Amino acid sequence: MGQGPTSEVRDRWQHGVVDSQRDTLRVGEATHHPSNEPPHGFLAGAAARDAWRTEVLTQMELLDLMFSDPGLVKLANRSPDHPAVTRLRSLELLLTYGGLPSTRAVEAVDALAALAMDRFAWAHAWDPDDFWSLIEEPNQKRLVQSRITDAQQFEHVMAELYIWGWLRGLGVEADLAEREGEPDIGIRHENEASWAEVKVVSHGSQPSRARQDIRKANRQIKKVGGPELGAGVLFLRVSRSPELRTLDDGLPSDAATLAAEVAYALGAAYRSVAHVVLYWDETTAVGDPDRGTVFFTRRRSHVVDHPQPRRRPFARDKLASLGSTVVLAFGVPQSS
């Protein structure tokens, strides 16, 4: 298996990159750290810029291969606003102009860091001739391939793949769903079966939406696991507005509001949902426009426990370990 971009994708950069643009942030580094703690220090110079370009090209190849559609031409014709098409166009702009306008820097960093963290979990390497061999079971593979073409489901599937890969990285035996209506992920840990459901909470959604997600997860888990033994975990991917955040370990206000709603719902019923794991990304920046800027994007999490679940599916400390950090270093823009 390989990780790097194909020659076809690499050619897009080699024939399209422009070195001089006003109001652009130049890339310096892209590195991944599998923890909630920001790294100490960062690289600089040409080698770091090459690392960034390699990551951008890798993400472009990932999107191409996911749909077996170079440049996502067919997908764009059918669904021009599909999130995968939007992501690919942003990546193409990075390579064409050597960066994105500074007014869109945080939005770009958020999107690129999120996809980097997602792929590190489930697609850090692949066979370019058989990308979906990453999923071994044919029914699981078919369901994922059919769902990603739906613009409304794409982000949900990406979140499911991330959690699936993250669980497997912990050494947990995890399988994707094979049919619609099943919990997203089946888990076997210490000879006990349990399940995980994954939902995306869109930016601007009312906190009460979490109750609907909990109700649905509880119904699905109880259906497959039985009314007495069915137990599992709900993962809620919290989408946030693209803005710089203060780097601290406190629970941000939007996550705290959602966590309170989740705790209230779990206190009343839904005993098949033993835990709800909220996770979100936050970006902060260090530096100034004259010397360059380093962006830290952290993926953080918060676990809400059911006070009286049917049973605990597996160790809580594993759930609390969800998180990672991506560092993106940008140099001083060049004048045209």
PEFENFEN-V856076 format. One record per residue. N is the residue number from 1. RES is the residue in three letters. PSI is psi in whole degrees, 0 to 359 (* if undefined). BURIAL is # if it has 24 or more other ideal C-beta (glycine too) atoms within 12 Angstrom, else .. Layout:
n:N res:RES psi:PSI burial:BURIAL
n:N res:RES psi:PSI burial:BURIAL
This chain:
n:1 res:MET psi:148 burial:.
n:2 res:GLY psi:163 burial:.
n:3 res:GLN psi:332 burial:.
n:4 res:GLY psi:168 burial:#
n:5 res:PRO psi:151 burial:#
n:6 res:THR psi:163 burial:#
n:7 res:SER psi:327 burial:.
n:8 res:GLU psi:314 burial:.
n:9 res:VAL psi:320 burial:#
n:10 res:ARG psi:324 burial:.
n:11 res:ASP psi:329 burial:.
n:12 res:ARG psi:318 burial:#
n:13 res:TRP psi:313 burial:#
n:14 res:GLN psi:328 burial:.
n:15 res:HIS psi:354 burial:.
n:16 res:GLY psi:348 burial:.
n:17 res:VAL psi:140 burial:#
n:18 res:VAL psi:131 burial:.
n:19 res:ASP psi:336 burial:.
n:20 res:SER psi:118 burial:.
n:21 res:GLN psi:142 burial:.
n:22 res:ARG psi:153 burial:.
n:23 res:ASP psi:40 burial:.
n:24 res:THR psi:150 burial:#
n:25 res:LEU psi:125 burial:#
n:26 res:ARG psi:139 burial:#
n:27 res:VAL psi:137 burial:#
n:28 res:GLY psi:324 burial:#
n:29 res:GLU psi:149 burial:#
n:30 res:ALA psi:110 burial:#
n:31 res:THR psi:159 burial:#
n:32 res:HIS psi:137 burial:#
n:33 res:HIS psi:116 burial:#
n:34 res:PRO psi:61 burial:#
n:35 res:SER psi:172 burial:.
n:36 res:ASN psi:352 burial:#
n:37 res:GLU psi:133 burial:.
n:38 res:PRO psi:145 burial:#
n:39 res:PRO psi:165 burial:#
n:40 res:HIS psi:116 burial:.
n:41 res:GLY psi:170 burial:.
n:42 res:PHE psi:160 burial:#
n:43 res:LEU psi:167 burial:.
n:44 res:ALA psi:171 burial:.
n:45 res:GLY psi:190 burial:.
n:46 res:ALA psi:321 burial:.
n:47 res:ALA psi:320 burial:.
n:48 res:ALA psi:321 burial:#
n:49 res:ARG psi:322 burial:#
n:50 res:ASP psi:322 burial:.
n:51 res:ALA psi:320 burial:#
n:52 res:TRP psi:313 burial:#
n:53 res:ARG psi:322 burial:#
n:54 res:THR psi:318 burial:#
n:55 res:GLU psi:318 burial:#
n:56 res:VAL psi:313 burial:#
n:57 res:LEU psi:323 burial:#
n:58 res:THR psi:319 burial:#
n:59 res:GLN psi:323 burial:#
n:60 res:MET psi:317 burial:#
n:61 res:GLU psi:319 burial:#
n:62 res:LEU psi:311 burial:#
n:63 res:LEU psi:317 burial:#
n:64 res:ASP psi:312 burial:#
n:65 res:LEU psi:330 burial:#
n:66 res:MET psi:325 burial:#
n:67 res:PHE psi:2 burial:#
n:68 res:SER psi:46 burial:.
n:69 res:ASP psi:86 burial:#
n:70 res:PRO psi:127 burial:.
n:71 res:GLY psi:2 burial:#
n:72 res:LEU psi:36 burial:#
n:73 res:VAL psi:311 burial:.
n:74 res:LYS psi:317 burial:.
n:75 res:LEU psi:318 burial:#
n:76 res:ALA psi:325 burial:#
n:77 res:ASN psi:322 burial:.
n:78 res:ARG psi:321 burial:.
n:79 res:SER psi:80 burial:.
n:80 res:PRO psi:338 burial:.
n:81 res:ASP psi:12 burial:.
n:82 res:HIS psi:137 burial:#
n:83 res:PRO psi:327 burial:#
n:84 res:ALA psi:322 burial:#
n:85 res:VAL psi:316 burial:#
n:86 res:THR psi:317 burial:#
n:87 res:ARG psi:315 burial:#
n:88 res:LEU psi:320 burial:#
n:89 res:ARG psi:323 burial:#
n:90 res:SER psi:319 burial:#
n:91 res:LEU psi:320 burial:#
n:92 res:GLU psi:323 burial:#
n:93 res:LEU psi:321 burial:#
n:94 res:LEU psi:316 burial:#
n:95 res:LEU psi:325 burial:#
n:96 res:THR psi:318 burial:.
n:97 res:TYR psi:1 burial:#
n:98 res:GLY psi:12 burial:#
n:99 res:GLY psi:182 burial:#
n:100 res:LEU psi:153 burial:#
n:101 res:PRO psi:141 burial:.
n:102 res:SER psi:333 burial:#
n:103 res:THR psi:341 burial:.
n:104 res:ARG psi:14 burial:.
n:105 res:ALA psi:313 burial:#
n:106 res:VAL psi:319 burial:#
n:107 res:GLU psi:316 burial:#
n:108 res:ALA psi:316 burial:#
n:109 res:VAL psi:315 burial:#
n:110 res:ASP psi:311 burial:#
n:111 res:ALA psi:316 burial:#
n:112 res:LEU psi:320 burial:#
n:113 res:ALA psi:321 burial:#
n:114 res:ALA psi:314 burial:#
n:115 res:LEU psi:324 burial:#
n:116 res:ALA psi:313 burial:#
n:117 res:MET psi:322 burial:#
n:118 res:ASP psi:310 burial:#
n:119 res:ARG psi:330 burial:#
n:120 res:PHE psi:332 burial:#
n:121 res:ALA psi:318 burial:#
n:122 res:TRP psi:345 burial:#
n:123 res:ALA psi:53 burial:#
n:124 res:HIS psi:341 burial:#
n:125 res:ALA psi:152 burial:.
n:126 res:TRP psi:167 burial:#
n:127 res:ASP psi:114 burial:.
n:128 res:PRO psi:341 burial:#
n:129 res:ASP psi:349 burial:.
n:130 res:ASP psi:69 burial:.
n:131 res:PHE psi:315 burial:#
n:132 res:TRP psi:7 burial:#
n:133 res:SER psi:351 burial:.
n:134 res:LEU psi:332 burial:#
n:135 res:ILE psi:118 burial:#
n:136 res:GLU psi:321 burial:.
n:137 res:GLU psi:126 burial:.
n:138 res:PRO psi:319 burial:.
n:139 res:ASN psi:321 burial:.
n:140 res:GLN psi:316 burial:#
n:141 res:LYS psi:313 burial:#
n:142 res:ARG psi:319 burial:.
n:143 res:LEU psi:316 burial:#
n:144 res:VAL psi:313 burial:#
n:145 res:GLN psi:324 burial:#
n:146 res:SER psi:327 burial:.
n:147 res:ARG psi:328 burial:#
n:148 res:ILE psi:340 burial:#
n:149 res:THR psi:342 burial:#
n:150 res:ASP psi:118 burial:.
n:151 res:ALA psi:329 burial:.
n:152 res:GLN psi:340 burial:.
n:153 res:GLN psi:347 burial:#
n:154 res:PHE psi:309 burial:#
n:155 res:GLU psi:326 burial:#
n:156 res:HIS psi:317 burial:#
n:157 res:VAL psi:319 burial:#
n:158 res:MET psi:321 burial:#
n:159 res:ALA psi:320 burial:#
n:160 res:GLU psi:316 burial:#
n:161 res:LEU psi:322 burial:#
n:162 res:TYR psi:310 burial:#
n:163 res:ILE psi:320 burial:#
n:164 res:TRP psi:311 burial:#
n:165 res:GLY psi:322 burial:#
n:166 res:TRP psi:316 burial:#
n:167 res:LEU psi:316 burial:#
n:168 res:ARG psi:325 burial:#
n:169 res:GLY psi:335 burial:.
n:170 res:LEU psi:356 burial:.
n:171 res:GLY psi:12 burial:.
n:172 res:VAL psi:134 burial:#
n:173 res:GLU psi:110 burial:.
n:174 res:ALA psi:137 burial:#
n:175 res:ASP psi:138 burial:#
n:176 res:LEU psi:157 burial:#
n:177 res:ALA psi:151 burial:#
n:178 res:GLU psi:344 burial:.
n:179 res:ARG psi:150 burial:.
n:180 res:GLU psi:143 burial:.
n:181 res:GLY psi:347 burial:.
n:182 res:GLU psi:159 burial:#
n:183 res:PRO psi:149 burial:#
n:184 res:ASP psi:325 burial:#
n:185 res:ILE psi:131 burial:#
n:186 res:GLY psi:137 burial:#
n:187 res:ILE psi:135 burial:#
n:188 res:ARG psi:119 burial:.
n:189 res:HIS psi:124 burial:#
n:190 res:GLU psi:45 burial:.
n:191 res:ASN psi:18 burial:.
n:192 res:GLU psi:139 burial:.
n:193 res:ALA psi:138 burial:#
n:194 res:SER psi:183 burial:#
n:195 res:TRP psi:160 burial:#
n:196 res:ALA psi:136 burial:#
n:197 res:GLU psi:141 burial:#
n:198 res:VAL psi:129 burial:#
n:199 res:LYS psi:155 burial:#
n:200 res:VAL psi:125 burial:#
n:201 res:VAL psi:108 burial:#
n:202 res:SER psi:149 burial:.
n:203 res:HIS psi:131 burial:.
n:204 res:GLY psi:352 burial:.
n:205 res:SER psi:149 burial:.
n:206 res:GLN psi:142 burial:.
n:207 res:PRO psi:331 burial:#
n:208 res:SER psi:343 burial:.
n:209 res:ARG psi:331 burial:#
n:210 res:ALA psi:326 burial:#
n:211 res:ARG psi:320 burial:#
n:212 res:GLN psi:318 burial:.
n:213 res:ASP psi:319 burial:#
n:214 res:ILE psi:317 burial:#
n:215 res:ARG psi:316 burial:#
n:216 res:LYS psi:316 burial:#
n:217 res:ALA psi:318 burial:#
n:218 res:ASN psi:317 burial:#
n:219 res:ARG psi:315 burial:#
n:220 res:GLN psi:318 burial:#
n:221 res:ILE psi:318 burial:#
n:222 res:LYS psi:328 burial:#
n:223 res:LYS psi:316 burial:.
n:224 res:VAL psi:333 burial:#
n:225 res:GLY psi:350 burial:#
n:226 res:GLY psi:154 burial:.
n:227 res:PRO psi:343 burial:.
n:228 res:GLU psi:323 burial:.
n:229 res:LEU psi:348 burial:.
n:230 res:GLY psi:121 burial:#
n:231 res:ALA psi:148 burial:#
n:232 res:GLY psi:193 burial:#
n:233 res:VAL psi:140 burial:#
n:234 res:LEU psi:123 burial:#
n:235 res:PHE psi:125 burial:#
n:236 res:LEU psi:112 burial:#
n:237 res:ARG psi:114 burial:#
n:238 res:VAL psi:111 burial:#
n:239 res:SER psi:140 burial:#
n:240 res:ARG psi:161 burial:#
n:241 res:SER psi:146 burial:.
n:242 res:PRO psi:100 burial:#
n:243 res:GLU psi:158 burial:.
n:244 res:LEU psi:141 burial:.
n:245 res:ARG psi:159 burial:#
n:246 res:THR psi:133 burial:.
n:247 res:LEU psi:97 burial:.
n:248 res:ASP psi:174 burial:.
n:249 res:ASP psi:9 burial:.
n:250 res:GLY psi:159 burial:.
n:251 res:LEU psi:119 burial:.
n:252 res:PRO psi:156 burial:#
n:253 res:SER psi:320 burial:.
n:254 res:ASP psi:321 burial:#
n:255 res:ALA psi:323 burial:#
n:256 res:ALA psi:319 burial:.
n:257 res:THR psi:317 burial:.
n:258 res:LEU psi:320 burial:#
n:259 res:ALA psi:322 burial:#
n:260 res:ALA psi:320 burial:.
n:261 res:GLU psi:319 burial:#
n:262 res:VAL psi:314 burial:#
n:263 res:ALA psi:320 burial:#
n:264 res:TYR psi:317 burial:.
n:265 res:ALA psi:316 burial:#
n:266 res:LEU psi:335 burial:#
n:267 res:GLY psi:341 burial:.
n:268 res:ALA psi:323 burial:.
n:269 res:ALA psi:209 burial:.
n:270 res:TYR psi:52 burial:#
n:271 res:ARG psi:350 burial:#
n:272 res:SER psi:349 burial:#
n:273 res:VAL psi:97 burial:#
n:274 res:ALA psi:326 burial:#
n:275 res:HIS psi:149 burial:#
n:276 res:VAL psi:125 burial:#
n:277 res:VAL psi:112 burial:#
n:278 res:LEU psi:136 burial:#
n:279 res:TYR psi:148 burial:#
n:280 res:TRP psi:167 burial:#
n:281 res:ASP psi:146 burial:#
n:282 res:GLU psi:141 burial:#
n:283 res:THR psi:135 burial:#
n:284 res:THR psi:166 burial:#
n:285 res:ALA psi:146 burial:#
n:286 res:VAL psi:132 burial:.
n:287 res:GLY psi:190 burial:#
n:288 res:ASP psi:163 burial:.
n:289 res:PRO psi:335 burial:.
n:290 res:ASP psi:334 burial:.
n:291 res:ARG psi:357 burial:.
n:292 res:GLY psi:167 burial:#
n:293 res:THR psi:140 burial:#
n:294 res:VAL psi:124 burial:#
n:295 res:PHE psi:132 burial:#
n:296 res:PHE psi:120 burial:#
n:297 res:THR psi:118 burial:#
n:298 res:ARG psi:138 burial:#
n:299 res:ARG psi:118 burial:#
n:300 res:ARG psi:166 burial:#
n:301 res:SER psi:162 burial:#
n:302 res:HIS psi:130 burial:#
n:303 res:VAL psi:130 burial:#
n:304 res:VAL psi:124 burial:#
n:305 res:ASP psi:143 burial:#
n:306 res:HIS psi:134 burial:#
n:307 res:PRO psi:332 burial:.
n:308 res:GLN psi:68 burial:.
n:309 res:PRO psi:167 burial:#
n:310 res:ARG psi:320 burial:#
n:311 res:ARG psi:165 burial:#
n:312 res:ARG psi:122 burial:#
n:313 res:PRO psi:321 burial:#
n:314 res:PHE psi:176 burial:#
n:315 res:ALA psi:132 burial:.
n:316 res:ARG psi:328 burial:.
n:317 res:ASP psi:333 burial:.
n:318 res:LYS psi:316 burial:#
n:319 res:LEU psi:320 burial:#
n:320 res:ALA psi:350 burial:.
n:321 res:SER psi:358 burial:#
n:322 res:LEU psi:125 burial:#
n:323 res:GLY psi:159 burial:#
n:324 res:SER psi:173 burial:#
n:325 res:THR psi:136 burial:#
n:326 res:VAL psi:136 burial:#
n:327 res:VAL psi:128 burial:#
n:328 res:LEU psi:115 burial:#
n:329 res:ALA psi:128 burial:#
n:330 res:PHE psi:133 burial:#
n:331 res:GLY psi:188 burial:#
n:332 res:VAL psi:132 burial:.
n:333 res:PRO psi:143 burial:#
n:334 res:GLN psi:148 burial:.
n:335 res:SER psi:146 burial:.
n:336 res:SER psi:* burial:.
